[in-house]
């Protein structure tokens, strides 16, 4: 009888420990997703960026994508180039397309703010995080530098 009671008690202990673990895991996940990521978000304005022209950046990725990824991927870059167009994406973010020497490849920048953009000059400097190369070089979290 005592052995049976010990087995029942051990099963309850394991069950309660499992429930406590699941609750702690859920709370930790919620905290990371909704609180920690807001506080510890990367601010490109505070980072020193790699200054490069849009034509050179596109050419580097077209020439050797592996080397360009090692040099630019997930790093702050300040891209200097001529504006091809201004649009909005599905989320309502303003996007800029900077020209390169190749008529099929551009530097595609998604601005950090959703506000409308009024550009006076076609030449500009955009600073953001390089997230890779599809047919265009993609820059996210971008801001326009003076």
N, C-alpha and C positions, 0 to 999 in steps of 0.2 A: 504494500500500500504506500509506503513512504517513497519507494522508487518511482511509482506512478505519479505521485504528487510532485516530485522533483522534476520529472520529465515535463509535466504540464507547466510548471513554473518556468523552466528553461525556454519552452516554446513561447510563452507570453513575453519573456524578456527579449528574445530574439525579435518577435513581432513588434514590440514597442520600440526597440532600438531601430528597426527598419523604418517605422513611421517617422520617428524623430529625424533620421538621416534624410528621408525624402523631403520633409518640411524644411530642414536647414538648406538643402540643395536648392529648393524652389525659391527660398528667400534670397540666397546668395545670387542666383541667376537673375532674379528680378532687380536686385540692387545693381548688378553689373550692367544690365541692359538699359535701365531707366535712369539711374543716378550717376554711377561712376563714369559712364561714357560721356555724359554732358559736361562734367567737370574736367575730365582729362582729354578733351578733344584737341586735336592739333590745330594751332593757329598759324597759318602761313605768313601772316603779316610780321610775326616776330622772328621768323627764320631768315637766315641769309641764303639767298637762292643762287643757283648757277645761272649766270647771265649768258644768253645765247640768242642768236637770230633764228627766226622761224625756219628760214630756208636751210640753215645748217642743221637744226634739230631734225627736220624731216629727212635730210640727206643722211645723217648719222644712222637713223633707224632703218632706212632703206638699204644702206651699205652693209651693215652688220647689226642685226637686231639684238643678238646676245650681248655684244659689247655695249651697245646703247642702253640696254636694260640695266646692265651693271653700273653704268655711269649715271643714268637719269631716273630709273624706276623708283617710285616712292620718295623722291627727293623734291625739294622746292626748286623750281626753275623760274627764271625771269626771262620771258620770251619777248623779243622785240620783232615786230612785224607789221605788215600792212593789212588792214582790215578788209576782209572779203564780204562778210555779212554779219548781221545781228539777228538772232531769232530767240524763240522761247522753246524749251523742251516740254514734255508732258507734265512735269511737276511745276511748271510755271517759272523755272529758273531761266535767267538770261544766258544765252550762249553766244560766243564770238567765234568766228572762223577767221584765222590768219592765213594769208597766202604763203605759198612756197614756190620754188622753181618748177615743181611738178604740178601740172594742172589737175591731177587726180588725187593728190595728197595735200592735206592742209594740217594746221594745228587747230584742234577743236577744243575750245575752252568753255567750261561751265562756271559761271560766276557764283560766288558765295551768296550774294544777296539776290533777291527776286525783283528788285526795283527796275524800272525801265531805264534804259541807257540812252543817253544823247551824246554822240561822239562828234566832236568838231573836226578832228583830224583823222586821216586814214592810217597814219603811222602811230603805233602805240606800244606800250610795255605792259605785259600781263604777267602776274606772278601767281603761281599755283603749284599743286602737286601733280607730277607726271605719273599717270597710271598706266602707261603703255602705248602700244602701237597696234591699231587695227589696219585700216587703210589710211587713217589719219593718226597723228600723235594726239593723245587725249590728256588734257589738263583739267583737274577738278579743284574745287575750293578756291577758285581764282579771284584775284582782286586786280583792279587796274592801278598800276603804279604811275605816279606823276612824272 
